[in-house]
Amino acid sequence: MNLRCIYCQTPFTLARTEMLGAIISMNEKGQNHYDAHCPRCRRANSISRQRMELFFPNWQDAAKHQASAPVDSPPASTSLKTEPISKTMKEAVIKKAAAKAAGPKKTAATSTTKAKKTTASKPAKNAPAKGKKK
């Protein structure tokens, strides 16, 4: 379901699994609206039950299949755990970043041409500035 935040106008989507979970919880609690949080500004956008059911017409069948399905995979809303990287990998990443920050290697020929360009573009010290009259 494609949505647009009413506060910051950022477009975002609700996955079918999130919509199904929202409809089931609204049905159990007797609610008429679901609060979808914007990923950019984190504010709650109210979505009516009618609109959710319009975008997920056979949600009762999907809820039955979800209840009967084995729970092997974690829910979509939980975040995945990450593992720390080893010291050698960390050092390699730091070396790459330092090499990129240093930029490409300069040769003597390129540095002298750049020096000539910068000195040629500077105005002469003896010349009067534009607009000044003596």
Secondary structure, DSSP 8 states (H G I E B T S, - for coil): -EEE-TTT--EEE--HHHHHHHHHHHHHHT-SEEEEE-TTT--EEEEEHHHHHHHSTTHHHHHHHHHHS---S--TTS--------HHHHHHHHHHHHHHHH-S---HHHHHHHHHHHHHHS--SSS--TT---
